[in-house]
Amino acid sequence: MPPCVFFTPAIDYTVTRNTARARRPPQIAAGRSPDMKFFVDTAEVADIRSLAEAGLVDGVTTNPSLIAKSGRDFKEVIAEICAITPGPVSAEVTATDAAGMIAEGKVLRAIAPNVAVKVPLTEAGLVACRRLSNEGAMVNVTLCFSSAQALLAAKAGATFISPFVGRLDDIATDGMRLIADIVQIYRNYPALTTEVLVASVRHPIHLVEAAKMGAHVATLPPSVIRMLLKHPLTDRGLEAFLADWQKTGQSIL
């Protein structure tokens, strides 16, 4: 009698890993909020105060261009914004060398405890990120345009990584694809606590897609936040309700 031969079916470990990952409950890394946060991308204090009253401000991002547009003293503006919101307020360094960024970062941190030092995604910027984060500072690494850059920033201890979706769209590249890639990479490694802060948001679809992908934060110009409120059916429905109420001749007060 010929010997019996048993065949073991081949296992596709890629499929197995992907299936397990899909069934795995979502991981919230230490220090991350389970909610999506809205930051306001402006240095205009009046806009920040108005939106904060509606509970729409979890933090603020600024940059040298926004400060220049405000026409005000940099440190004065940052201090005033920090007094409006207890959330992170990003203030960007202007030095390009690591030592200069670290020195400027220490000055910015002294303005208020909720300042997040913003540094560019360069080698010097990551050196500064590592040093400042080791000293307890929140660090926002900005001008991110690839998932590889985002991984480096997380390794350097960034609190936030700021990928610019609108600027990628401007050069015929899918900016939201970058957000999906970064979110997936970070989820693969729960020890990485860096939050994905979606920047260069141009319209409500950017925000909605970012939320569906699981981005932790989106920073929005005040004009885009107000666009989120608008829908023609909301306006039409309110007009109809008020017209019907007027016919009753009643007053609540």
Residue, then its C-alpha position, 0 to 999 in steps of 0.5 A: m500500500p502506498p504511503c498516505v500523504f497529507f496536504t496542508p492548505a496554504i495560509d495567506y498570512t497577509v489576509t489573516r493579518n488584515t482580517a484580524r486587524a479589521r476585527r480588532p477594536p480601535q486602539i486609543a493610544a495613551g494621551r489621545s482624546p477619543d473625540m475629534k478636535f476642532f482647532v481654529d487656524t487664525a490669529e484673529v482674536a475676535d474670530i477665535r472668541s466668537l467661535a469659542e462661545a459656541g464651543l467650537v474651539d478645542g485649540v488654535t493654530t497660527n503661523p508667521s503668515l497669519i501673525a503678519k496678517s493680523g498686524r499685531d505683536f507676535k507674543e502679545v497675540i499668542a498670550e491673548i489667544c491662550a487666555i481664550t482657550p485652554g486647548p493647545v495654541s500652536a506658535e511657530v518658530t522662525a529659526t531654521d537651525a536646531a539650536g535656534m528652534i530650541a531657544e525660540g521654543k523655550v521662549l514661546r513655552a514661557i508665554a503660557p502653559n498651553v502653547a504648542v511649539k510648532v517646528p518645520l519637518t526638517e532634520a533640524g526641526l526633528v532634533a528640536c522636536r525631540r529635545l523640546s518634547n523630552e522637556g515636556a513641551m507640546v510640539n506640532v511638526t508642520l509642513c508634512f507632505s508624506s506618510a514617511q515624514a509623518l512616521l519620522a515626526a512620531k518617532a521624534g516625539a511630536t504631539f501633533i503632525s500637520p499634513f497639508v491636504g489643500r496644498l497637495d490638492d493644488i498640485a493634483t495629488d490626493g491630499m486625503r489619501l495622505i491622511a488615510d495612510i498616516v492614520q493607518i500607520y499610527r494605528n498599527y503602532p499604538a505606542l506612537t501617541t502623535e495625533v494627526l492634525v489635518a491642515s490646509v483644510r479648504h472646504p467641508i468635504h476635507l473635514v468630513e473625509a478626515a473624520k471618517m478616516g479617524a483623524h484626531v484633529a482638524t484645523l480650520p479657518p473661521s470661514v470654513i467652520r462657518m461653512l459647516l453650519k450652512h445648508p439651504l434646507t436648514d435656512r428654508g425650514l427655519e423660514a417656514f417655521l417662523a412664517d407659521w409662528q408669525k401667523t399665530g400672533q403669539s410671543i414666547l416672552 
